[in-house]
Amino acid sequence: MAYDFADRLKNLPPYLFAEIEEKVARKVEMGMDIIDFGIGDPDLPTPRPLVDVIKEQLDDPANHRYPSSQGEADTRQAIAEWYRKRFGVDLNPDREVAILLGSKEGLANVARAFVNPGDKVLCPDPAYPVYAQGAATLCDAVPVKFPLYEEDDFFPNLDGLPQDAKLMYLNYPNNPTGAVVSRANLQRALRWCNDTDTILCYDNAYSEMTFDDYVAPSVLEFGRHAIEFGSLSKTFNMTGYRVGYAVGDATLIAGLKKVKSQIDSGTPKFIQKAVPAALGAYTGPSRPKIVQDSVDVYRRRRDIIVKGLRELGFDVKLPKGTFYLFFNVGSSSIEFANKMLDAGIVVTPGIGFGKNGEGFVRMALTQPENRIEEALERMKKVL
């Protein structure tokens, strides 16, 4: 029997990251030692106090039952309290907070709640593919790409954007570029969306992963008419636990909750119990030690690899956010990535994040310092 994919699935472009994984797997099968800077998955362990909380909660039979798709009440309260301490934003935990199976799920599902077939969805380029593909294309909407340029610090020209779109996605600190946003520009973006009746979906998953003197804001500091997404994945090295959140306008949260009530049963209770323990470490806007220790590791790695890449002749800026480096290699990003793979180094071609990522590659700072040094030596030999 022949099976035919739905048109919306056929409209998805080839998933470059899956192709890279296949290439890497073949190299591993050949016995090659691979140093992988490709995936944005922390190599640092989940802090022991949070693991201990989850282990303890597993002993409670009540935590083995179905959770609420909107999130447990104490988990939503913990998010609200954290927003008050971290950003100075007061949230109603019942109406303005939803718990997610990681922020990626929410970023895609919010489109199901508000986008109709044929609607325009504004998506940055380069960007995390879920905006254009997981949200727009899989909702039969039209992803409208707007460019981000290095010379503009990867912030869009708002005046040049269509004013008849349903949603716009923005993400700072930014994946893949590592760019950050000023408070003034984020406020401008929110004002533009409010003036044009465009729903602003703000991906703030890397808010706690910042360096030097930069402190990431929440878009909700400038107004409540938006929806913001966050995650414990990067902040607490919990990517595999799948726990995130959405906060903001009560109607936008209600729409997302209604979608979730039809398609998932929520993050397991015993994992949600770790959220109050994790975010409760904050006593104010500053990062607690449990978070700062990880950030310090990534900062040291950042400094080492940027110094090494500059010595190899690349013009690499010190990113102030995320654990990614995004730099121009002066050639085809796929050809450069293939050349690196032949040396046992995995980098992500910028073209995988959109046509404006061509010529760039992304490297995730998810390798220890000795492996970074080894990778730089290998690059020196082949470049």
N, C-alpha and C positions, 0 to 999 in steps of 0.2 A: 504494500500500500504506500502511495506517495503522500508525503506531508508537505504542506506549503506554509511557510512563515507568513504571519500577518504583515501587511504593508508597512506598518509602523516599525516593525523589526527589520524589514528589508531596507528601510530608510536610514538605519544606523550605519555610520561609517565603520570600516574595519577597526577593531579594537587593538591599537598598536601595542598596548601594554601586554596583551595576551601573546602577541607574536614575539615580543622580547622575552617573555617567560619561557617560551618554547625554545628559543635560541640558547638561552642560558642553560636550560635543562640538558640540551645536547652537549654543551661544553662540559658540564659537570659529568655526564656519562662518559665523556672522553678522558676524564681524570684531571681536568684543568682546575687549578685553584682560583676561585672566583672571589673578587672583592666587590660587593654589591652596594652601589650607591643609588640604585634605581627606585626602590619602593620607599614611601614615606612611613615606615613602620619602626617605631623606636626599638633600639636594641637594649635599652636600659630596662631593668626589671620594674614591675609594679611595686611601689613602696610597701615594705613588709607590713606596716600597720593596717593597710587597706586589705591586703591578702588575709591577714588574721581576722579582720572583721567578717569577711566573706566566709571563711571557714567556720567561724562561730555561728553565723546565720544559717549555714547549711544544716546545723543540728536542730533547727526549729522546724518541725513539720509544716507549720503554717506558711513557711516560705517556699514550699514545694508546690503550692497551688497556683492557679492562674493569677497573674497580676492584673491590674487595670491597664487598659490600652492607653489611657491618658497619663499614667504614672501614679504611684502610691502617694498619698497625701503628705507623708513626712518627707518624701523625696522632693516633691514640688515646693514644699515649704523651705527646704534647704537651698534650692535654687534661688528662691525669692530672697532669702536672707543673704545669700552670697552677692546677689546683684546690689543689694542695699550697701553692703560693706565695700564691695569692690568698685562699683560704679556710681554709687549714690542714687540708684534708681529704685523706687518702690514699686513692687509688683504684687498683684493679687494672685496667690498661688492657685486658686480655683479657676480663675478666668483668663489669666495671662501667662500661664506656664503649662507646657506639655513635655513629658519625658519621651525620648526617642530611642530607637534601636540604633544608636549612633546618629550623628548629625546628617550623614549622607542620606539616610532614609527620609528624614524630614525635608531635606532640600528637594528631593524628588516628589514626595507626596503632597507638598503644599501646592504644586501645580495641578494635581488632580482635583484639588478643592476649588480652584479659582480660574483655571484655564479651559476654554472651550476649543474644539477643533478649529484651526485656522487663526486663532489668536496669535499675536506676536509676543515673543519672550525675548527680552534684551539680555544677551550673554556676552561677557567679556572675552577677548581673544588676545593673548593666550589665557587659558583658564582650566580649572578642574572640569573634566568632561561631563560630570553629572548634570551641570546646568543645561547645556544644550541638548544632551542626549537622554539622560535619565529623566529629566523634567520635561523639556519642550517636545522633543521628537516622540517620546513614548506617550505623550498626551495629545498627539496629532496636532500640535501647535507648530508655529513657524519660529525656529530660533533665528534671531537677528543678531549677528555678531557685531560688536563694536571694538575697535582696536585699542590696545594698550601699548604705548611706546616707551622705551627705556628713557628717552630724552624728557618725557613728561612724568618720570618716576612711576610709570605704569598706572597713571590715573587718567580716566577718560575725559574727552572733550564733551561735556554735558550738553553744550549748545548744539552740537551736531547730531544728537540722538533723535530718533523718531519719537513723537509724542502721542502715539496711538497704540502703545504696547500695553499688555495686561500686567506683566511682571518685569522686574529688572533684578538680576543677580549682581551683587558686589561682594568682594572678599578681601579683607585686609586684617592682619598681615596676610600677604597674598601667596597662594600656591598657584603657579610654580615659581613666581619671580622673587619672593622674599621681600617685596615692596611693602611699605607701611603707608598709612594715610594720616594726614594732618587732621586735627579736629575741625578746622575751618572747611576743608574739602569734604569731609564726611557730612557736615552740616549742610553744605551746598547740595550734596547728592540727595539727602533726605528732602530738602526743600524742593528740588527739581521734581522728585517723584510725587510729592504731595500736590504740587502745582499742576502736574500733568495726569493726575489720577492713575499713576503707575505704582503697583505694589512693590515696595523695596524688600527684597529677601537678602538679608545681610548675613554672610557666612563669617562668623567670628571665632572659628574653631581654634585659631592660633593666638588668641588674645593674651595668653600667659607666657607664650614663647617669644619674648622680645629681649633685645640686648641694648647695652650701653645706656643712654638716657631716655630711651623711648618707652612710653607707657601706652598701650592700646586702649582706645575708648570703646564704648558701646554706642551704637547708633541711637539707642533709647535715651541716652543722655540729652539728645537734642529734640526729642519728640516721640510720642508713643505710636504714631501711625506708620508702623513697619513691623516686620517680623525678623527676629534675629535667631541664628542657630549657633549652638556651641556643643562642646563635647569634652568628656574626660579623657578621650583617647590619647591626645598628645600631652596635655597638662600633667597627667598622672601615669603615663605609659600604660594605658589600658585599652589599646586598640582591639584586642580580642574579646573584650567584655561586652562591647556594643551597648554603650550607654551615653546618651547625649540629651539635648533639650532644645526646645524652641520657646521663645518668650516674645511678648509684644502685644500688639493690638488684639483686643479680646475677640473680635470677629474673625481675624485671621487665625488665631489659635483655635477658635471653635470649628472653623472649617477643616483645619488639619486634624483635630481630634475626631471629627466625624468620619473622615477618610480612614484614619487608623482603626476606628471601632469596627470597620468592615473588613480589614485585611490583616491585622495582627493582634496579638494578645499581650503586647508589651514586653519590656525587659524583665527578666526573672527577678523576683522579689529579693533574693539573697544578694544579687548584684546591686540592685537599687539601694540596699542598706549601706553600701559603701559610700554613697554620694554624700550623706550628711557628715560622715567621718572625714572624707576628703576635703570638702569645701569648708567644713568647720574649722580646719586648720588656719583659715584666714581670720585675722582679727581686724583687718582694715584693708585698704587698697594695695598694700605691699604684699609681695609673694612670701609665703611662709617657707621655712627651710625645706620642707618636703618637696616643694616645687623648685625653689632656687637651686638646690643641689643639681637637679637635672639640667636646668638652664645653664649653669656654670660649666657643665660638661660640654654642652653643645657650643657654648661660646669659645671654649678652648679649641675644640675641633674646627670651628669656623675660622679662627685666626690662623691655625696651622695650614689648612688647605688653601685659604685665600693667599697666604704668603707664598706657598709652593706654586700655585697656579700663576701668580704674577711673575714669579721667577722663570716660568716656562713661556712667558710672553703674552698671557691672556689679561685682558682688561676686566678685572673682577672687582666689583664693589663689595664692601662689607655689608651684608644685609642686616637690617635692624629687627627683622622679624622672621619667624618660622625656623625650620632647620634645613632650609634649601639654599643652594647656590644656583643662580641662573645666569649664564654668561655666554657671550657671543664667541663662537668658535671659528667664524669667518669662512664657513663652508657648509655643505649639506649636513644637517643634524643627524640624519640616519647614517650617512657615510662615516661621520665622526664616531657615532656610537658603535658602529660595526668595527671600526678600527680599534676602539678601546676594548671591545669584547674579545677581539683576537689577542689582546694582552691580558685578558682575565679581569677586566674592569667593566662593571655595568653602570652606564649612565643613561638617562632618559632623553631621547631626542625631543627637542622643543616642538617639532611639528605635531607631536601627539597631543599637544594642548591647544592646537589651532594654527592656522596658516601664519599668524603673526609671531608664532614661536619658532618658525623656521630660522635656522642659523644659530640658534641657541641650544644648549643642553642644560638639563637640571641634574644636580647631584644632591642627594639627601645625606645629611651628616649623621648617618646611622651606622658608622663603623668606628671602632676604637682608634686611638691615636696611632698606635703602631701599624695598623692596617692602612690608615691614611698615608703615613710615611711610605709604606711599601707601594701603594698605588701611585704616589707621586714619582717614585723611582721608575716604575714601569712606564708611566707616561713620558718621562724624560727620555727613555730609550727609544720609544716609537714615534715621537714627534720631531 
